[in-house]
Amino acid sequence: MSTAEKLRREGKAEGKAETLLRQLRKRFGPLPPSAEQRLRAGTPEQLDLWTDRILDATSIDGVFVDS
C-alpha cells in the first residue's frame, strides 16, 4: 500500500468516526470517554458495523456489543 493510499484510508476512517460520534451523541446524548476512545481506535470495518447498528440499538452498549 502506498503512502497516499494509507493516508486516504486513514482520512476516510477518521471521517467515519467523526460522523458516527455525531450520530451517537444525537441519539444517546453525551458519551462516556471509553466509548469515544473505542470508536476512535476502531478499524474501518468496525466503524461500518457500528454505523449499521446505530439504527437498531436502544443504548450505546447495543452499538458496541460483541465487538
N, C-alpha and C positions, 0 to 999 in steps of 0.2 A: 504494500500500500504506500503510495507516495505521500509526501508531507502535505500536499494540497488536499488530497483525498481524506487524510486523517483530520485535518483542520475542518473540512466541510462536515465530516461525520460528527466531530465534537461540537461544532456550532449547531448542527441540527438537533443533537441530543439536548444541548443547553436550551434551545428554543422550546423543545417539547416539555422539558422540565418546568420552565417558566409558565407555559400555558397551563400545565397540569396543576401547578401550585395555585394559580389564579382561580381555576375551576374548583379546586378543593376548598379554598378559603371562601368562595362564594357559596358553596353548598354546605360546608360544615363549620364555618367560622374560623377563628384563629386556630392554627395548627400547632401541635406540640413540636418543640425543636427536633425531637427524634424523627418525626415524620418528614420534616423538611430535609434533614440530613440524609435520611434513607432515599428520598426522592432524588436528591442531587447526586447521589452515588449510584443511582440506577443505570442499568445498561439501556440502550435504545429499545431492546426487546421488552424489558421490564416496563419501561415508560409507556410503550404501546399497550401492554397488558393492563396497566393501572389506569390508563386513559379509557379503555373499554369498560373497566369495572366501575368507574365513577357513575356510569349510567344506572347501575342496579344497586350499588352499595347503599346501605342505610346508615353507615358510620364510616369513619376514617379507617377503622380496623378492617372493615369489609373490602376496602380498596387494596390493602396490603396482605390480606390473608394468604397463607401458604406461598409466600414469595421469598 
